[in-house]
């Protein structure tokens, strides 16, 4: 299996090589076309200059051409690739390069044809261009120039074009080599954080949950990958920590009642204590406490399932809260605490009546338990999108550092209280789970010695019969 670095390097190299090849071919074709146009124009210019040169060899007094001069110049032009013949005004041949030196003309024709067809792939044949020669606007003859068409390169031009092609090939080769080196470097730079993330994932899977990946990368996708791996490691580390804490807390919660039961039962079995109603009632209370703890854990397990089914109905939330508050008025009166529900109107919500009843029973119960004097006030405020319920007490309150943990399992802010008054620390966890399932949010504010305020935000029923999820 090919590695990520090699795959990236190969991909980059192939892409760059292909790009260089395409750009090189385009540049080469463009340069050849420009050069061909230049050469064609140069051939036309040279032909006109040859015509002017031959015209100058006309003697107006003798009314004829200087044949010796025409021959000397004509053979020079043959070596440049121009095969000429000169006629007088009557069409009689004055001088013809082929007739003068057929072998030399044939050699030049073969040399030019071979160079254009074999080296440059330009097929063609020799074509004749006829020029009228005039002296002071008086016709003196005709000039026939045979050149390889549509165009041809001279030896100098051919050497220049070959040098240009060699330069493009060498430059392309150097650029490809540099591109391959750059591809390897870029592939290593890109794959290195990915390999680090993969190595970290393997170590995390092996149980090293403290492993983290550097996330200070400028590339967004790599930074997101690094952060995702780190978030996963943090989540697993927290999960393992909570799992250990849950096991420890459950063992701690079970140890005291079981020890009490075991001691009482052993004392009665050994005859140290006589079975009595008081002792049996004490044992029964411990059994009830254990049963309550197991029921709370089972209830929490059910509530935290992702597929928790809510039996939604439309009901008056104010009435539900008043009913929940009535359950604790007697206990509140015994402590001299007043329970007040400020809203007497109707607030319609769409939710699970029994689950939400449990939410406010837990919140009001905690408020009463942790308040020795003063009051417990439940405030209900309805807006267009959601309903805010605030359960405030004037009790012992909590320190600020305790607030982030109050909704965790088995957490009790008042460590001095016994389990009889403080509970097992699962109630607020159940509250948060139920509220989250309804698309709401729960929060807490508190100050030591001045009481606590628990706020529940729930979506309200709208006129369109839909429920808004609180963000």
Secondary structure, DSSP 8 states (H G I E B T S, - for coil): ---HHHHHHHHHHHHHHHHHHHHHHHHHHHHHHHHHHHHHHHHHHHHHHHHHHHHTTEETTTTEE-HHHHHHHHHHHHHTT-EEEEEETTS-EEEEHHHH-HHHHHHHHHHHHHIIIIIS----EEEEEEEEEEETTEEEEEEEEEEEES----HHHHHHHHHHHHHHHHHHHHHHHHHHHHHHHHHHHHHHHHHHHHHHHHHHHTT-TT-------SSHHHHHHHHHHHHHHHHHHHHHHHHHHHHHHHHHHHHHHHHHHHHHHHHHHTTSS---HHHHHHHHHHHHHHHHHHHHHHHHHHHTSTT----EEEEEHHHHHHHHHHTTHHHHHHTTEEEEE---S--EEEEEHHHHHHHHHHHHHHHHHT-SSEEEEEEEEE-SSEEEEEEEE-S----GGGGGGTTSTT--S-TTS-HHHH--S-HHHHHHHHHHHTT-EEEEEEETTTEEEEEEEEE-B-TTS-B----
